[in-house]
Every structure is written in structure tokens, then in C-alpha cells.
Amino acid sequence: MNFGVKTIKSGYINASSCNAAGTVKIEGTSLYYTSIQSSFSGIVAAETVQTQGIDFAEDLNPIQDISFKLSGGYSCDYLLNPGFTTVNGTLTIKLGTMTIDNLIIQ
């Protein structure tokens, strides 16, 4: 055994960054946002707000009297949601109905 020899290999790890357009998306559209709260201004009834599986620090207060879904844990390309999204803040719903999926509110 030759323990004194180091081998360096390149090209084995590929890293890619998430969508630069935003960490929040309205499903089926090209509308991207940098916060969950800002996406509420662009949503209409029966749509889904998709969030990447990251941590957000914000308070959520939907501002429209509609029913929609907030779904977390998505991958960078928004095709899969194998994880969870964590929101460090409060959720206050005064109008409408929100269905929540894969979201942790702390």
C-alpha cells in the first residue's frame, strides 16, 4: 500500500444554483417571486403557490378573498417537492381559504 501518494481528480462534482428568477413560483405560469408574501398579489383562485425547499423568514398574510394552495419543498426546477419549506414567522388568514402542503411554520 502506498499511503504517501495523493490522487486529485477533477470533474466529479457538478453544482448548480437554483432558479435565479425567484424562490417562489405560481404553478403553470412564468411568474416568479423572491418571497411568499409577494406572490399573493399575483395569484388567482384555485392556483398553487410553489416554494422551494428552503427557509423563509417572513410573516404571511394572504390579501385576497380566494381559495388557493401553498405548497412547499420544491426542487430548484419546481418539478418535484420531495422536502419541506420552513417559514419562520406567523400566518394570518383573514380572507379566503388556503390549503397548505409540505410547509412548516415556526
VENRA-V503803 format. One record per pair of residues at least 24 apart in sequence whose ideal C-beta (glycine too) atoms are under 10 Angstrom apart, sorted by the first residue. I is the first residue (numbers start at 1). J is the second residue. If there is no record, write none. Layout:
i: {I;I}
j: {J;J}
This chain:
i: {16;16;17;18;18;18;18;18;18;18;18;19;19;19;19;19;19;20;22;22;23;23;23;23;23;23;23;23;23;24;24;24;24;24;24;24;24;24;24;24;25;25;25;25;25;25;25;26;26;27;27;27;27;27;32;35;36;36;36;36;36;36;36;36;36;37;37;37;37;37;39;39;40;40;40;40;40;40;43;43;43;43;44;45;45;48;48;49;50;50;50;50;50;50;50;51;51;51;51;51;51;51;51;52;52;52;52;52;52;53;53;53;53;53;53;53;53;54;54;54;54;55;55;55;55;55;55;55;56;56;56;56;56;56;56;57;57;57;57;57;58;58;58;58;59;59;59;59;59;59;60;60;60;60;60;60;60;60;60;61;61;61;61;61;61;61;62;62;62;62;62;62;62;62;63;63;63;64;64;65;65;65;65;66;66;66;66;67;67;67;67;68;68;68;68;69;69;69;69;69;70;70;70;70;70;70;71;71;71;71;71;72;72;72;72;72;73;73;73;73;74}
j: {76;77;76;52;53;54;74;75;76;77;78;52;74;75;76;77;78;76;51;52;50;51;52;53;54;56;74;76;85;49;50;51;52;54;56;70;72;74;78;85;49;50;51;52;74;77;78;50;68;68;69;71;74;78;78;60;60;62;70;72;85;87;89;91;103;61;62;63;87;89;68;70;64;66;68;70;96;98;68;69;70;96;68;96;97;99;101;98;74;78;79;81;85;101;102;78;81;84;85;86;87;102;103;76;77;78;81;83;85;80;81;82;83;84;85;86;102;83;84;85;86;84;85;86;87;88;104;106;85;86;87;88;89;103;105;86;87;88;89;106;87;88;89;90;87;88;89;90;91;92;87;89;90;91;92;93;98;103;105;89;90;91;92;93;94;95;91;92;93;94;95;96;97;98;94;95;96;95;96;94;95;96;97;95;96;97;98;96;97;98;99;96;97;98;99;97;98;99;100;101;98;99;100;101;102;103;99;100;101;102;103;100;101;102;103;104;101;102;103;104;102}
